[in-house]
Amino acid sequence: MSYYTTIDRNKMDGQLVDQAAKFVQGSGDGRISMKDARALMELVKDGDIITDVEKVTVEYLFKAHKWTVAAEKWFRQEMLAFESNKKLIHLTIDELSTKHFATTDVLSEPAEQKARKHALKAASNETNTDHDEIELWIRLNDGTTAKVFSNLIELAGDFVELRGGCTVPMRAIEKVLI
């Protein structure tokens, strides 16, 4: 079995896809049960972070398979709790400039993306007038989230330039705290 599989041109976690298929084919009513959901969550949490590929895979599993109401509710709550408790690493702008960023947008909802852009415009205005430090949460390509402070933020198309010339793709920015 390959670690990744492609479904509808989306790269997915092959182990999660295969395990979910086994669960619904096994004995029972063809749904993901609480026991199954717990086993799937262990696979999701295996790397101490939830990667973009795992997020896409989980959304696929919700659509492709029937879940018990309790299992789906529990799984969604676990995903939210795990994401909200993730550890942030603190980087300086110089350290950040040596990193690679997430290749897909870390925000999946258009409304979230629009809110991020609005927050970045407000942060740019704030740093240009008062030079206050702005906190940014930036997703790196390994799934880690880095917390960085900058007192200069400029927008340039789909990129954000921080003090010292460090350029970050907008798609990698999770949060903007002014």
N, C-alpha and C positions, 0 to 999 in steps of 0.2 A: 504494500500500500504506500502510495506517495503521501508525503506530509501534507501537500496542498492538492486541491482539486479545483477545477473550474466549472462553474454552473452559471449559465446565462451570462457568460463573459465576466463573471465575478470570481476572483480568487478566494477560495474558502479553505478552512481547516479541514483536511480530509479525515482526520481522526474523529472530529465532532460529527461530521456528516455521516460517516460509517456507523458510529456508535448509536446515533439517534435512529438510523434505519434499522439496526438490530433490535433496539428496544421496541419499536412499533411492530416488528415482525414476530417477536417472541410471544410467549403465552400472555394472555390478557385480552384487552379490548381494542388494541391497536392505537392506544394513546400513550403519550409520555406521562408516566406516573410521578409521584413525589420521589420515589426511590430512583427512578431514571433521571429525574431533574437534578437530584443531588450528585449522581455520578457524572452527569454532563457538566455541572458546575465545577467539579474537581478538575475536569479536563480544561475548562476555561481558565481556572486560577493557577494552572500548573507553572506558569512563568512569573508569578507575582504581579503581572500586569495584564490588562485585557487589551490585546492588539486590535488594530483596525480590521484585520482579517477575521479575528474571532467575533468582532461586533457584527460584521456582515454575515458571517456564518450563523450566528445566533438569530438574527432577524430572518434569515432564510428558514431556519428550523421552526420558528414560530409560524411561518406561512405554509411550509411544506408538510408539517405534521400536526396531528391533533394532540392537544395537551389536556390533562384534567385541569379544571379551573384552579384548583389549589396549587398544582405544580407550576402552572404558568405564572400565577400571581407571585408565588414564592421565588421563582427564578428571576422574574423582573425586579423584585425587591432586592434580591441578592446582588444582581448586576449593579443596581444603583448604589447600594451600600458599599460594594467593593470599589467602584469608581470614585465615590466621594471620600473614601478613606485612603486613597492611593497616596503614596509618599511623593512629596515634591523634592527635587534636588535644587539647591540654590547654586546658581552660576553667575559669575560676573559676565559682563558683555564680552570681554576678551575671551573667556572660556567658551561662551556661546558661539563665538565666531568660528570656532574649530569644529563645531558639531554639524550633523546632517539633520534635516527636518523631515517631518511626516510628508509622505508623497501624495496622500489624499486628504481632502478637507476633514479636519477633526470634528467639525460640526456638520451634522447630516441634514438638519432642518433649514430651509431657506430663511425662516424667520430668525433663527439663531445667527445665521451668517449675516443677515442684514443688521441685526443688533450689534454684532461684533464690529462691523464696518462703522456704524454710527459711534460706538464707543471709542474706536481708534481715531476717528475724526475729532471727537471731543478731547481725547488725550493729546492729540497733536496740537490742538488749540491751547490746551492747558500748559503744555511744556513750552510752547512758543511765547506765551505771555508771562507766566509766573515761574517757569523753569522748575516746577514741582516734579518730584519723582513719581513715575507711574509704574505699577506692578503688572507684568505680563506673565501669563502661563503659556509656555510654548511646548508643543509636543515634538519630541525628537523622533527620529526614524526607528529607534528601538522600542518605542512605546512609552518611554519615560517622559514625565512632564517636568520641565525646568522652570523655576521661578526666577525672573530677572527684573531688575529695576533700571529705569532709564529716565533721565530728565530732559531727553530730546527724542522726540518721535516724529518722523516725517513719513507721509504716505506717498508712494510712487507706484501707481497702478495697483497691481496685486501683491505688492511688497511693502514692507514697513522697514524704514531705516532707523536704526538706533544710534545713539552717540558713538562716535568712533568708527562709523561706517559699516557696522554690522547690519546686514540685510537679512530679513526674515520673511519667508512667504506668508501672506495673510492666512492661507489655509491651515498653517501650523499653529495659529494662535487660538488657545482655548478660552482664555479669560483676559479681560482688561479691567484692572482695578485702579480707579482714579482717586 
